[in-house]
Amino acid sequence: MQASMSWCEQMFHYRFKDDILLQTALTHRSHSANNNERLEFLG
């Protein structure tokens, strides 16, 4: 997942402050038991 995060940072020319939040936003909800519906309107 680290490669995906650095790709996003390079693509947007932006350094994300919270890598965990970025990882949660990029992870499909079926991948884990955690609920990330709070991020579905991010962006």
C-alpha positions, 0 to 999 in steps of 0.5 A, spaced: 500 500 500 505 504 501 507 504 493 499 507 492 500 512 497 507 515 494 503 514 487 498 519 490 502 524 493 506 524 486 500 525 482 497 530 486 504 534 488 501 533 495 504 530 502 498 527 506 499 529 513 495 522 515 498 516 512 493 512 515 487 516 513 489 516 506 490 508 506 483 508 509 480 512 504 484 508 498 481 501 501 475 498 499 470 496 504 470 489 503 477 488 504 477 489 512 472 489 517 473 496 519 467 501 517 470 506 512 463 509 510 465 516 513 470 517 508 465 515 502 463 523 501 471 525 501 473 529 495 
